Amino acid sequence: MIRKKSKIFVVIGLTVLLLGAGVVLGQSANQVTSPKIAPLDREAWTENFDSYDTGSQLMGQGGWFPWDGIAVNTGYVRDDQSRSAPNSVEIKWTDTVNWVDMVHQFFNVNSGNWTFSAWLYVPSTMTGNSYFILMNNYINGSHTNNADWSLQLEFSVANGNHIYDYNDATKTLPLVTDAWTPIQVEINFDIDQQSIYYNGQFLEHVSWKDHVSPGGAQNLAAVDLYADSAYSTAVYWDDLSVLPPAPPLTCDAGGPYSGFTGTPIQFTGSATGGTPPYTWEWEFGDGATSTQQNPTHSYSAPGVYHVNLTATDAAAATADDETTATITIPPAPDIIIGKISGGKGISAVIWNNGTGDATMVPWTITLTGGLILKGKNTTGTITQLGIGQSHTISASVLGFGRPTITVSIGGKEKTAKGFVFLIWVLGLK
């Protein structure tokens, strides 16, 4: 038999009890009718369990039902672990006699190329065994033909920390624990072949119809997530999909980018093909990284930086693209103090001779010496002084004598001497 004998015997026992008493060990075992599921017609099917209430039975939601409709075998939606928050489905033995065994059927998936992807989380504390099963024929309550199974992957921490083909135990890969890990099955019905990958590593190429037993159907009928062997503890499944062929994964890092030191630059990443959703890894060339699709980043030093973007899809395929970021020192104003003039009070022309605008520039006009009654210290601020623009600052005075006049602005200063007579400033040099 394809499934573990313990499961077959328990199913037979449950069936007898259902026909006789209608209960199993005091629990309701009413059968659940397999729901009608619309044909895919080569459209994508995806499942992330996030639209269901956390803690709810998966049975009857989104086309899921327990094996042969036996309600005690239902799985539950959990948020203990999730690849796409908040939920995943938990698969385990629920007590000493009942196990979780969830099925989802498909129709019209029987020609061309298809990819079945799923993400698995196995805690390192797991005990027992669990299975990922693809079937080419599924009829509720009738599974005596070994050819109905096309693939059965078994994974167990207790069994040497490996995932392997139950029908060919020589085909094995190391089991990843405490991390979400992808399983990908590429089915080519035209040449009757399935290619199995785990954690991005190749496991095997085998027949789809005849891998388990000759006479299977050219058809993907169902996926079965099954907790086998008593006391199997929880594993979690998330982000399942059945997808028609997609173009190869490519990504675009945008650019080339340019900017100034200390100023954030907007980076834009994109990806096409492969199996969405995508994750992102930016390397900005200065040791900094980001996992956002469209991050901002600023550089502290000028130079030409090599920027790399890696996109990873839901099937663990990766694509890279490189661009550059050219960073220069930002333009700066250069404040020039023109001639200091007298007459009625004091004035000075201020120029911006730099490569950037000047904003909110404070200035002072100070008179030192003589008898100055008014205008000894005058301050102000130039709000905006664009490149090549000028602005006149001024101060009123009242006094007598020959003070030194100092104009200070933007870290620069200029001095002159003149004669102050009442409100007039004469003979400036």
Helices and strands as residue ranges (DSSP letters): H 5-20, E 23-24, E 27-28, E 45-47, E 64-66, G 67-69, G 71-73, E 76-78, E 88-91, E 101-105, E 113-121, E 129-135, G 146-148, E 149-156, E 162-165, E 168-174, E 180-188, E 193-198, E 201-206, E 222-228, E 235-243, E 250-252, E 257-260, E 265-266, E 270-272, E 279-283, E 289-290, E 296-297, E 303-312, E 318-328, E 335-341, E 343-344, E 346-352, E 358-368, E 371-374, E 377-385, E 390-395, E 398-401, E 404-409, E 412-417, E 419-422, E 424-426
